[in-house]
């Protein structure tokens, strides 16, 4: 019989959410640097074509079950490796200490590993994406609750907080999340529904929770493509946040690096349709004096095409000068990087005021 990653996970992962991790035979991991023997061992999946200092998204993926190297390899094969290599992601999966667990007392060592990752790789946006499978999902919840500021997103397949974590869920209010659970995985489904209900009470954004009908504890129907399509939407949110932060800080290089060479910025005035070069010429006198513009997102929606090469978005923004504004635009993937080809800034006008505003504009144009 052919042994697949899914078969291995089904055979080795605990089916009861209350079951604690146990040890299992391990294969050789990617070794942690010898200069720091206390650093957790970990496995790295990274496209060979990516240069050592190339900026890119990094996913910290906590493995299921006994969290050994064997389980890391199984989860990589089922969920992470193929799509990560195709999309230019680096996936780092830590291995639990022998007989241990990646949550609880091991949290400080996970933070040490994150420090090492941030020092070794050029992490896009300065924050890692975090994911966990089963016991890894439990540990990922602990880690995210401990330091939500260190992560760009949280994906759980499945995962749940402990009792103390249930009382701290508001700490994750600003963290993009995706939670998956099999419809036949009754124990985990019940607990994760409780988590979802509590998040709804706290006013979290919707569309976080997906029940995979007909699936058990190991959701083999959940593909790497599905997971990475969602991760890419989280990545785009992070990129847009950095885009607006760069404008606010008058950081011209960082701001215009988000634009493709062939791109257009459309402003609120009917005359404002600029190519990248024209827009840069307009902005440079302001940026050179440290004068930027601040737009803070209050709502954001991001979407990725089926082939993963095009993305689009809409967002509501708050500005001290112009109040509520709306930004819409399009990204294209270039060498594993998302680049803006169009950004369109508008000022939404209440329908009841539209006719009066049109009359003012027409009068001004005379």
Order of alpha helices (4+ residues) and beta strands (2+ residues): alpha-beta-beta-alpha-alpha-beta-alpha-beta-alpha-beta-alpha-beta-alpha-beta-alpha-alpha-beta-beta-alpha-beta-beta-beta-beta-alpha
